[in-house]
Amino acid sequence: MEADGGGWTVIQRRGQFRNRVFNFYRNWTEYKNGFGNPAEEYWIGNEALNALTIRNMTLRIVLRNTTDDEVFIYYNLFRVGNEEAFYELEMGDLIGPLAIEIWKTLK
């Protein structure tokens, strides 16, 4: 995905694609290896996330509603551990223009 001046890797996609039901209630192995279709409902897989985040990465979250309004959230650090560490998630700070507003609503 090209946006905000760079290439981004889609790690998860959820939505109401043609209003079919897609179940994200999966077992360990399915989350480990990934599932779904990258153009529709999708999880890249924890092994892929671990490999992609060996170096520090930035996480860009896009929230989009049914009328295609979008909100972007960024974290300045994103890492996923290996299976032995149970794919532990490490997140940095929220950054960008919405970060302050989001923190206000969470308090």
N, CA, C and O atoms as CSV, one atom per row, in Angstrom:
chain,resi,resn,atom,element,x,y,z
A,1,MET,N,N,0.841,-1.167,0.000
A,1,MET,CA,C,0.000,0.000,0.000
A,1,MET,C,C,0.888,1.232,0.000
A,1,MET,O,O,1.781,1.345,0.839
A,2,GLU,N,N,0.661,2.147,-0.916
A,2,GLU,CA,C,1.403,3.410,-0.971
A,2,GLU,C,C,0.545,4.505,-0.345
A,2,GLU,O,O,-0.577,4.759,-0.783
A,3,ALA,N,N,1.086,5.144,0.678
A,3,ALA,CA,C,0.382,6.243,1.339
A,3,ALA,C,C,1.371,6.985,2.218
A,3,ALA,O,O,2.374,6.418,2.652
A,4,ASP,N,N,1.092,8.234,2.476
A,4,ASP,CA,C,1.928,9.047,3.366
A,4,ASP,C,C,3.406,8.986,3.007
A,4,ASP,O,O,4.258,8.949,3.894
A,5,GLY,N,N,3.715,8.976,1.723
A,5,GLY,CA,C,5.092,9.044,1.285
A,5,GLY,C,C,5.877,7.750,1.371
A,5,GLY,O,O,7.101,7.766,1.243
A,6,GLY,N,N,5.210,6.641,1.582
A,6,GLY,CA,C,5.964,5.401,1.667
A,6,GLY,C,C,5.117,4.187,1.384
A,6,GLY,O,O,3.896,4.270,1.251
A,7,GLY,N,N,5.790,3.058,1.295
A,7,GLY,CA,C,5.091,1.796,1.122
A,7,GLY,C,C,4.760,1.205,2.482
A,7,GLY,O,O,5.604,1.205,3.378
A,8,TRP,N,N,3.568,0.711,2.645
A,8,TRP,CA,C,3.124,0.111,3.892
A,8,TRP,C,C,2.693,-1.322,3.612
A,8,TRP,O,O,2.174,-1.617,2.535
A,9,THR,N,N,2.900,-2.194,4.554
A,9,THR,CA,C,2.473,-3.580,4.440
A,9,THR,C,C,1.166,-3.747,5.194
A,9,THR,O,O,1.082,-3.399,6.371
A,10,VAL,N,N,0.159,-4.268,4.540
A,10,VAL,CA,C,-1.127,-4.516,5.197
A,10,VAL,C,C,-0.986,-5.788,6.023
A,10,VAL,O,O,-0.693,-6.859,5.492
A,11,ILE,N,N,-1.201,-5.656,7.340
A,11,ILE,CA,C,-1.078,-6.822,8.210
A,11,ILE,C,C,-2.442,-7.370,8.619
A,11,ILE,O,O,-2.559,-8.546,8.962
A,12,GLN,N,N,-3.462,-6.535,8.585
A,12,GLN,CA,C,-4.820,-6.991,8.894
A,12,GLN,C,C,-5.806,-6.140,8.127
A,12,GLN,O,O,-5.630,-4.934,7.961
A,13,ARG,N,N,-6.840,-6.799,7.669
A,13,ARG,CA,C,-7.935,-6.081,7.013
A,13,ARG,C,C,-9.223,-6.735,7.489
A,13,ARG,O,O,-9.390,-7.953,7.419
A,14,ARG,N,N,-10.127,-5.894,7.975
A,14,ARG,CA,C,-11.442,-6.381,8.408
A,14,ARG,C,C,-12.491,-5.455,7.847
A,14,ARG,O,O,-12.250,-4.259,7.678
A,15,GLY,N,N,-13.636,-5.993,7.562
A,15,GLY,CA,C,-14.713,-5.168,7.041
A,15,GLY,C,C,-15.907,-6.002,6.652
A,15,GLY,O,O,-15.991,-7.188,6.969
A,16,GLN,N,N,-16.818,-5.373,5.970
A,16,GLN,CA,C,-18.045,-6.026,5.528
A,16,GLN,C,C,-17.998,-6.211,4.023
A,16,GLN,O,O,-18.883,-5.735,3.312
A,17,PHE,N,N,-16.982,-6.893,3.533
A,17,PHE,CA,C,-16.826,-7.091,2.101
A,17,PHE,C,C,-17.966,-7.955,1.583
A,17,PHE,O,O,-18.052,-9.142,1.899
A,18,ARG,N,N,-18.832,-7.358,0.794
A,18,ARG,CA,C,-20.014,-8.022,0.242
A,18,ARG,C,C,-20.879,-8.629,1.341
A,18,ARG,O,O,-21.609,-9.592,1.106
A,19,ASN,N,N,-20.792,-8.055,2.555
A,19,ASN,CA,C,-21.625,-8.427,3.698
A,19,ASN,C,C,-21.578,-9.901,4.078
A,19,ASN,O,O,-22.514,-10.399,4.705
A,20,ARG,N,N,-20.543,-10.593,3.727
A,20,ARG,CA,C,-20.428,-11.978,4.173
A,20,ARG,C,C,-19.774,-11.999,5.549
A,20,ARG,O,O,-19.087,-11.051,5.930
A,21,VAL,N,N,-19.983,-13.045,6.267
A,21,VAL,CA,C,-19.404,-13.173,7.603
A,21,VAL,C,C,-18.046,-13.866,7.483
A,21,VAL,O,O,-17.939,-14.929,6.873
A,22,PHE,N,N,-17.019,-13.265,8.061
A,22,PHE,CA,C,-15.685,-13.856,8.079
A,22,PHE,C,C,-15.252,-13.932,9.529
A,22,PHE,O,O,-15.206,-12.914,10.220
A,23,ASN,N,N,-14.939,-15.109,9.986
A,23,ASN,CA,C,-14.669,-15.353,11.385
A,23,ASN,C,C,-13.185,-15.176,11.708
A,23,ASN,O,O,-12.333,-15.854,11.133
A,24,PHE,N,N,-12.882,-14.258,12.632
A,24,PHE,CA,C,-11.514,-14.089,13.115
A,24,PHE,C,C,-11.264,-14.910,14.381
A,24,PHE,O,O,-10.193,-14.806,14.978
A,25,TYR,N,N,-12.229,-15.718,14.795
A,25,TYR,CA,C,-12.041,-16.618,15.932
A,25,TYR,C,C,-11.300,-17.843,15.410
A,25,TYR,O,O,-11.914,-18.789,14.917
A,26,ARG,N,N,-9.967,-17.817,15.524
A,26,ARG,CA,C,-9.097,-18.837,14.933
A,26,ARG,C,C,-8.185,-19.432,15.998
A,26,ARG,O,O,-8.085,-18.910,17.108
A,27,ASN,N,N,-7.529,-20.520,15.650
A,27,ASN,CA,C,-6.616,-21.160,16.598
A,27,ASN,C,C,-5.199,-20.595,16.461
A,27,ASN,O,O,-4.920,-19.775,15.586
A,28,TRP,N,N,-4.317,-21.053,17.348
A,28,TRP,CA,C,-2.934,-20.568,17.406
A,28,TRP,C,C,-2.232,-20.729,16.061
A,28,TRP,O,O,-1.569,-19.805,15.590
A,29,THR,N,N,-2.376,-21.891,15.449
A,29,THR,CA,C,-1.679,-22.180,14.193
A,29,THR,C,C,-2.139,-21.255,13.073
A,29,THR,O,O,-1.321,-20.794,12.277
A,30,GLU,N,N,-3.426,-20.983,13.006
A,30,GLU,CA,C,-3.933,-20.091,11.961
A,30,GLU,C,C,-3.407,-18.669,12.152
A,30,GLU,O,O,-3.033,-18.014,11.179
A,31,TYR,N,N,-3.375,-18.183,13.403
A,31,TYR,CA,C,-2.802,-16.854,13.637
A,31,TYR,C,C,-1.295,-16.860,13.404
A,31,TYR,O,O,-0.733,-15.851,12.978
A,32,LYS,N,N,-0.644,-17.964,13.674
A,32,LYS,CA,C,0.794,-18.079,13.415
A,32,LYS,C,C,1.085,-17.946,11.923
A,32,LYS,O,O,1.990,-17.209,11.530
A,33,ASN,N,N,0.330,-18.648,11.098
A,33,ASN,CA,C,0.604,-18.721,9.661
A,33,ASN,C,C,-0.142,-17.699,8.821
A,33,ASN,O,O,0.248,-17.443,7.681
A,34,GLY,N,N,-1.193,-17.115,9.347
A,34,GLY,CA,C,-1.990,-16.159,8.592
A,34,GLY,C,C,-3.169,-16.820,7.909
A,34,GLY,O,O,-3.199,-18.039,7.741
A,35,PHE,N,N,-4.141,-16.010,7.515
A,35,PHE,CA,C,-5.338,-16.536,6.868
A,35,PHE,C,C,-6.052,-15.415,6.123
A,35,PHE,O,O,-5.786,-14.232,6.336
A,36,GLY,N,N,-6.950,-15.811,5.257
A,36,GLY,CA,C,-7.775,-14.858,4.522
A,36,GLY,C,C,-7.156,-14.426,3.209
A,36,GLY,O,O,-6.170,-14.995,2.742
A,37,ASN,N,N,-7.761,-13.407,2.628
A,37,ASN,CA,C,-7.376,-12.851,1.331
A,37,ASN,C,C,-6.949,-11.401,1.546
A,37,ASN,O,O,-7.738,-10.612,2.066
A,38,PRO,N,N,-5.729,-11.023,1.164
A,38,PRO,CA,C,-5.257,-9.650,1.408
A,38,PRO,C,C,-6.155,-8.555,0.825
A,38,PRO,O,O,-6.127,-7.422,1.305
A,39,ALA,N,N,-6.935,-8.868,-0.181
A,39,ALA,CA,C,-7.833,-7.870,-0.765
A,39,ALA,C,C,-9.143,-7.770,0.007
A,39,ALA,O,O,-9.937,-6.859,-0.225
A,40,GLU,N,N,-9.369,-8.708,0.926
A,40,GLU,CA,C,-10.610,-8.712,1.700
A,40,GLU,C,C,-10.279,-8.887,3.175
A,40,GLU,O,O,-9.445,-8.155,3.707
A,41,GLU,N,N,-10.915,-9.844,3.847
A,41,GLU,CA,C,-10.633,-10.127,5.255
A,41,GLU,C,C,-9.299,-10.868,5.334
A,41,GLU,O,O,-9.049,-11.795,4.563
A,42,TYR,N,N,-8.423,-10.441,6.296
A,42,TYR,CA,C,-7.044,-10.922,6.199
A,42,TYR,C,C,-6.289,-10.742,7.502
A,42,TYR,O,O,-6.482,-9.760,8.218
A,43,TRP,N,N,-5.423,-11.711,7.802
A,43,TRP,CA,C,-4.401,-11.594,8.850
A,43,TRP,C,C,-3.103,-12.128,8.263
A,43,TRP,O,O,-3.065,-13.265,7.792
A,44,ILE,N,N,-2.035,-11.329,8.283
A,44,ILE,CA,C,-0.770,-11.692,7.640
A,44,ILE,C,C,-0.083,-12.877,8.309
A,44,ILE,O,O,0.621,-13.637,7.645
A,45,GLY,N,N,-0.275,-13.041,9.593
A,45,GLY,CA,C,0.353,-14.129,10.345
A,45,GLY,C,C,1.414,-13.607,11.303
A,45,GLY,O,O,2.159,-12.679,10.987
A,46,ASN,N,N,1.466,-14.221,12.474
A,46,ASN,CA,C,2.412,-13.779,13.501
A,46,ASN,C,C,3.862,-14.046,13.118
A,46,ASN,O,O,4.746,-13.265,13.471
A,47,GLU,N,N,4.121,-15.137,12.401
A,47,GLU,CA,C,5.489,-15.409,11.954
A,47,GLU,C,C,5.962,-14.316,10.995
A,47,GLU,O,O,7.100,-13.856,11.080
A,48,ALA,N,N,5.086,-13.909,10.089
A,48,ALA,CA,C,5.439,-12.834,9.155
A,48,ALA,C,C,5.653,-11.524,9.901
A,48,ALA,O,O,6.570,-10.768,9.579
A,49,LEU,N,N,4.810,-11.249,10.899
A,49,LEU,CA,C,4.983,-10.019,11.687
A,49,LEU,C,C,6.308,-10.022,12.429
A,49,LEU,O,O,6.995,-9.003,12.489
A,50,ASN,N,N,6.666,-11.165,12.992
A,50,ASN,CA,C,7.952,-11.264,13.677
A,50,ASN,C,C,9.093,-10.982,12.708
A,50,ASN,O,O,10.015,-10.236,13.038
A,51,ALA,N,N,9.039,-11.566,11.526
A,51,ALA,CA,C,10.100,-11.360,10.529
A,51,ALA,C,C,10.145,-9.915,10.047
A,51,ALA,O,O,11.227,-9.359,9.852
A,52,LEU,N,N,8.984,-9.306,9.856
A,52,LEU,CA,C,8.932,-7.922,9.372
A,52,LEU,C,C,9.406,-6.914,10.410
A,52,LEU,O,O,9.891,-5.839,10.059
A,53,THR,N,N,9.267,-7.261,11.693
A,53,THR,CA,C,9.570,-6.285,12.743
A,53,THR,C,C,10.852,-6.620,13.498
A,53,THR,O,O,11.021,-6.202,14.643
A,54,ILE,N,N,11.747,-7.362,12.876
A,54,ILE,CA,C,13.054,-7.613,13.505
A,54,ILE,C,C,13.740,-6.270,13.748
A,54,ILE,O,O,14.377,-6.063,14.780
A,55,ARG,N,N,13.600,-5.364,12.785
A,55,ARG,CA,C,14.046,-3.974,12.980
A,55,ARG,C,C,12.846,-3.178,13.482
A,55,ARG,O,O,11.699,-3.564,13.258
A,56,ASN,N,N,13.114,-2.076,14.157
A,56,ASN,CA,C,12.024,-1.223,14.629
A,56,ASN,C,C,11.214,-0.706,13.449
A,56,ASN,O,O,11.773,-0.231,12.460
A,57,MET,N,N,9.920,-0.800,13.556
A,57,MET,CA,C,9.015,-0.338,12.513
A,57,MET,C,C,8.024,0.659,13.092
A,57,MET,O,O,7.830,0.731,14.305
A,58,THR,N,N,7.405,1.422,12.211
A,58,THR,CA,C,6.306,2.313,12.572
A,58,THR,C,C,5.009,1.616,12.193
A,58,THR,O,O,4.916,0.995,11.134
A,59,LEU,N,N,4.011,1.722,13.057
A,59,LEU,CA,C,2.703,1.134,12.778
A,59,LEU,C,C,1.734,2.242,12.394
A,59,LEU,O,O,1.602,3.240,13.102
A,60,ARG,N,N,1.067,2.059,11.282
A,60,ARG,CA,C,0.038,2.994,10.800
A,60,ARG,C,C,-1.276,2.240,10.805
A,60,ARG,O,O,-1.426,1.230,10.117
A,61,ILE,N,N,-2.228,2.734,11.583
A,61,ILE,CA,C,-3.550,2.119,11.662
A,61,ILE,C,C,-4.521,3.013,10.914
A,61,ILE,O,O,-4.581,4.219,11.156
A,62,VAL,N,N,-5.277,2.424,10.012
A,62,VAL,CA,C,-6.284,3.154,9.248
A,62,VAL,C,C,-7.645,2.628,9.670
A,62,VAL,O,O,-7.931,1.438,9.540
A,63,LEU,N,N,-8.480,3.523,10.177
A,63,LEU,CA,C,-9.864,3.186,10.507
A,63,LEU,C,C,-10.746,3.847,9.463
A,63,LEU,O,O,-10.686,5.061,9.266
A,64,ARG,N,N,-11.566,3.045,8.794
A,64,ARG,CA,C,-12.398,3.563,7.703
A,64,ARG,C,C,-13.835,3.110,7.932
A,64,ARG,O,O,-14.086,1.943,8.232
A,65,ASN,N,N,-14.782,4.045,7.788
A,65,ASN,CA,C,-16.183,3.670,7.953
A,65,ASN,C,C,-16.811,3.317,6.609
A,65,ASN,O,O,-16.126,3.287,5.586
A,66,THR,N,N,-18.107,3.053,6.613
A,66,THR,CA,C,-18.789,2.599,5.397
A,66,THR,C,C,-18.918,3.680,4.339
A,66,THR,O,O,-19.211,3.376,3.183
A,67,THR,N,N,-18.705,4.940,4.711
A,67,THR,CA,C,-18.738,6.026,3.722
A,67,THR,C,C,-17.327,6.450,3.319
A,67,THR,O,O,-17.135,7.509,2.721
A,68,ASP,N,N,-16.346,5.615,3.650
A,68,ASP,CA,C,-14.938,5.815,3.305
A,68,ASP,C,C,-14.286,7.018,3.981
A,68,ASP,O,O,-13.268,7.514,3.497
A,69,ASP,N,N,-14.851,7.496,5.091
A,69,ASP,CA,C,-14.144,8.474,5.917
A,69,ASP,C,C,-13.028,7.718,6.630
A,69,ASP,O,O,-13.230,6.588,7.075
A,70,GLU,N,N,-11.846,8.338,6.743
A,70,GLU,CA,C,-10.695,7.658,7.326
A,70,GLU,C,C,-10.081,8.450,8.468
A,70,GLU,O,O,-10.092,9.681,8.474
A,71,VAL,N,N,-9.549,7.722,9.428
A,71,VAL,CA,C,-8.759,8.282,10.514
A,71,VAL,C,C,-7.469,7.470,10.562
A,71,VAL,O,O,-7.500,6.245,10.441
A,72,PHE,N,N,-6.338,8.147,10.738
A,72,PHE,CA,C,-5.034,7.488,10.784
A,72,PHE,C,C,-4.434,7.644,12.171
A,72,PHE,O,O,-4.494,8.718,12.769
A,73,ILE,N,N,-3.862,6.575,12.671
A,73,ILE,CA,C,-3.172,6.576,13.953
A,73,ILE,C,C,-1.789,5.973,13.708
A,73,ILE,O,O,-1.660,4.995,12.971
A,74,TYR,N,N,-0.766,6.545,14.317
A,74,TYR,CA,C,0.606,6.062,14.136
A,74,TYR,C,C,1.239,5.761,15.488
A,74,TYR,O,O,1.007,6.470,16.467
A,75,TYR,N,N,2.038,4.706,15.528
A,75,TYR,CA,C,2.899,4.413,16.667
A,75,TYR,C,C,4.334,4.451,16.167
A,75,TYR,O,O,4.642,3.909,15.106
A,76,ASN,N,N,5.218,5.095,16.938
A,76,ASN,CA,C,6.596,5.265,16.472
A,76,ASN,C,C,7.455,4.012,16.645
A,76,ASN,O,O,8.601,3.986,16.196
A,77,LEU,N,N,6.922,2.987,17.284
A,77,LEU,CA,C,7.640,1.723,17.443
A,77,LEU,C,C,6.630,0.590,17.391
A,77,LEU,O,O,5.571,0.661,18.015
A,78,PHE,N,N,6.959,-0.442,16.652
A,78,PHE,CA,C,6.093,-1.616,16.536
A,78,PHE,C,C,6.976,-2.831,16.323
A,78,PHE,O,O,7.696,-2.922,15.329
A,79,ARG,N,N,6.915,-3.764,17.264
A,79,ARG,CA,C,7.680,-5.010,17.151
A,79,ARG,C,C,6.835,-6.169,17.666
A,79,ARG,O,O,6.041,-6.011,18.594
A,80,VAL,N,N,7.015,-7.330,17.054
A,80,VAL,CA,C,6.333,-8.548,17.481
A,80,VAL,C,C,7.398,-9.609,17.726
A,80,VAL,O,O,8.225,-9.891,16.859
A,81,GLY,N,N,7.365,-10.192,18.922
A,81,GLY,CA,C,8.337,-11.218,19.278
A,81,GLY,C,C,8.100,-12.523,18.530
A,81,GLY,O,O,7.176,-12.634,17.724
A,82,ASN,N,N,8.943,-13.502,18.806
A,82,ASN,CA,C,8.822,-14.800,18.145
A,82,ASN,C,C,7.847,-15.703,18.901
A,82,ASN,O,O,7.286,-15.315,19.926
A,83,GLU,N,N,7.658,-16.909,18.376
A,83,GLU,CA,C,6.697,-17.829,18.993
A,83,GLU,C,C,7.104,-18.193,20.416
A,83,GLU,O,O,6.244,-18.319,21.288
A,84,GLU,N,N,8.404,-18.364,20.664
A,84,GLU,CA,C,8.870,-18.695,22.013
A,84,GLU,C,C,8.490,-17.606,23.014
A,84,GLU,O,O,8.294,-17.888,24.196
A,85,ALA,N,N,8.387,-16.360,22.541
A,85,ALA,CA,C,7.964,-15.233,23.387
A,85,ALA,C,C,6.459,-14.995,23.268
A,85,ALA,O,O,5.955,-13.955,23.691
A,86,PHE,N,N,5.744,-15.966,22.688
A,86,PHE,CA,C,4.294,-15.877,22.501
A,86,PHE,C,C,3.883,-14.658,21.685
A,86,PHE,O,O,2.831,-14.063,21.919
A,87,TYR,N,N,4.735,-14.293,20.717
A,87,TYR,CA,C,4.474,-13.162,19.815
A,87,TYR,C,C,4.151,-11.880,20.596
A,87,TYR,O,O,3.220,-11.144,20.269
A,88,GLU,N,N,4.947,-11.645,21.629
A,88,GLU,CA,C,4.749,-10.466,22.468
A,88,GLU,C,C,4.801,-9.192,21.626
A,88,GLU,O,O,5.678,-9.025,20.778
A,89,LEU,N,N,3.860,-8.314,21.875
A,89,LEU,CA,C,3.733,-7.059,21.133
A,89,LEU,C,C,4.402,-5.933,21.904
A,89,LEU,O,O,4.151,-5.751,23.096
A,90,GLU,N,N,5.255,-5.178,21.221
A,90,GLU,CA,C,5.880,-3.993,21.807
A,90,GLU,C,C,5.454,-2.783,20.991
A,90,GLU,O,O,5.667,-2.725,19.780
A,91,MET,N,N,4.852,-1.825,21.669
A,91,MET,CA,C,4.355,-0.618,21.011
A,91,MET,C,C,5.043,0.597,21.610
A,91,MET,O,O,5.296,0.648,22.814
A,92,GLY,N,N,5.341,1.570,20.768
A,92,GLY,CA,C,5.913,2.824,21.220
A,92,GLY,C,C,4.822,3.834,21.519
A,92,GLY,O,O,3.729,3.482,21.963
A,93,ASP,N,N,5.137,5.091,21.268
A,93,ASP,CA,C,4.207,6.185,21.550
A,93,ASP,C,C,3.308,6.463,20.359
A,93,ASP,O,O,3.696,6.280,19.205
A,94,LEU,N,N,2.094,6.911,20.668
A,94,LEU,CA,C,1.216,7.438,19.627
A,94,LEU,C,C,1.833,8.716,19.094
A,94,LEU,O,O,2.289,9.554,19.872
A,95,ILE,N,N,1.855,8.878,17.785
A,95,ILE,CA,C,2.400,10.096,17.189
A,95,ILE,C,C,1.418,10.632,16.159
A,95,ILE,O,O,0.515,9.923,15.713
A,96,GLY,N,N,1.603,11.868,15.796
A,96,GLY,CA,C,0.768,12.463,14.755
A,96,GLY,C,C,-0.305,13.365,15.326
A,96,GLY,O,O,-0.459,13.468,16.543
A,97,PRO,N,N,-1.044,14.019,14.447
A,97,PRO,CA,C,-2.002,15.038,14.863
A,97,PRO,C,C,-3.154,14.511,15.710
A,97,PRO,O,O,-3.692,15.254,16.531
A,98,LEU,N,N,-3.543,13.266,15.537
A,98,LEU,CA,C,-4.666,12.748,16.313
A,98,LEU,C,C,-4.262,12.212,17.674
A,98,LEU,O,O,-5.126,11.955,18.512
A,99,ALA,N,N,-2.979,12.039,17.912
A,99,ALA,CA,C,-2.521,11.415,19.152
A,99,ALA,C,C,-3.012,12.157,20.387
A,99,ALA,O,O,-3.479,11.526,21.335
A,100,ILE,N,N,-2.920,13.467,20.395
A,100,ILE,CA,C,-3.346,14.253,21.558
A,100,ILE,C,C,-4.842,14.102,21.779
A,100,ILE,O,O,-5.280,13.912,22.914
A,101,GLU,N,N,-5.631,14.182,20.720
A,101,GLU,CA,C,-7.084,14.049,20.846
A,101,GLU,C,C,-7.470,12.653,21.328
A,101,GLU,O,O,-8.390,12.505,22.133
A,102,ILE,N,N,-6.781,11.644,20.844
A,102,ILE,CA,C,-7.078,10.275,21.269
A,102,ILE,C,C,-6.776,10.106,22.750
A,102,ILE,O,O,-7.572,9.520,23.483
A,103,TRP,N,N,-5.633,10.616,23.193
A,103,TRP,CA,C,-5.286,10.503,24.607
A,103,TRP,C,C,-6.289,11.235,25.479
A,103,TRP,O,O,-6.598,10.770,26.577
A,104,LYS,N,N,-6.804,12.362,25.024
A,104,LYS,CA,C,-7.814,13.091,25.799
A,104,LYS,C,C,-9.061,12.241,26.003
A,104,LYS,O,O,-9.643,12.245,27.088
A,105,THR,N,N,-9.471,11.516,24.977
A,105,THR,CA,C,-10.681,10.700,25.096
A,105,THR,C,C,-10.456,9.455,25.934
A,105,THR,O,O,-11.411,8.917,26.494
A,106,LEU,N,N,-9.215,8.978,26.037
A,106,LEU,CA,C,-8.929,7.785,26.824
A,106,LEU,C,C,-8.800,8.077,28.311
A,106,LEU,O,O,-8.885,7.161,29.129
A,107,LYS,N,N,-8.597,9.327,28.671
A,107,LYS,CA,C,-8.410,9.676,30.091
A,107,LYS,C,C,-9.729,9.808,30.810
A,107,LYS,O,O,-9.753,10.097,32.007
